[in-house]
Amino acid sequence: MSESDKLIYRVATETDAQSITTLINSSYFGEESNQGWTNVNEMMTGKRTNTTSVLDMIADGNNIFLIFFGETDQVLKGCISLTNQPELKSAYVGMFAVRPDLQARGYGKFILSTAENYVVDKWNVDDMKLNVIMQKPELVAFYTRRDYADTGLREPFPIPQGNKATFRLLRFDLQVGTMSKCVKK
């Protein structure tokens, strides 16, 4: 990320739900996602989330979205959701997305690092956890380079059910693995 590409961030509000939904869905699925390296087009089709789910997360007191903009252009470039798990002194990372046309420029590293600092400063957590599709070795490697360790926990990828299903699996051998990082200072 160059000096001219600096990001600023803030905590999302309900008015950001639609733009967050669009960013997440374009990063995971569809033609636009092919510009980046984090898409799952070969594994599933559909949408990663919907505005109602994002609104529900924003309204939940244990969740926040950090949203990231260009310092000069104020264009939404990335987001990350964080769930406070105070009983575990842990934070869970989810719905981490960078615009596909901006991936591989250092934005993801910056967003993840900012999220780590945020949860340590605001929530006093000891570690962060995230789930990753193990059949995406480039994602596992990205997190490993950021000092996240594979815990060895594995679960089958959840099959979407009923009216809330926003995507359809193309493969049924997918495994979700948990990775963790100590962030205590």
Secondary structure, DSSP 8 states (H G I E B T S, - for coil): --GGG-EEEEE--GGGHHHHHHHHHHHHSHHHHTTSS---TTTEEE-S--HHHHHHHHHSTTEEEEEEEETTT--EEEEEEEEEEGGGTEEEEEEEEE-GGGTTSSHHHHHHHHHHHHHHHHH--SEEEEEEETT-HHHHHHHHHTT-EEEEEEEE-----GGG--EEES-S--EEEEEEEE---
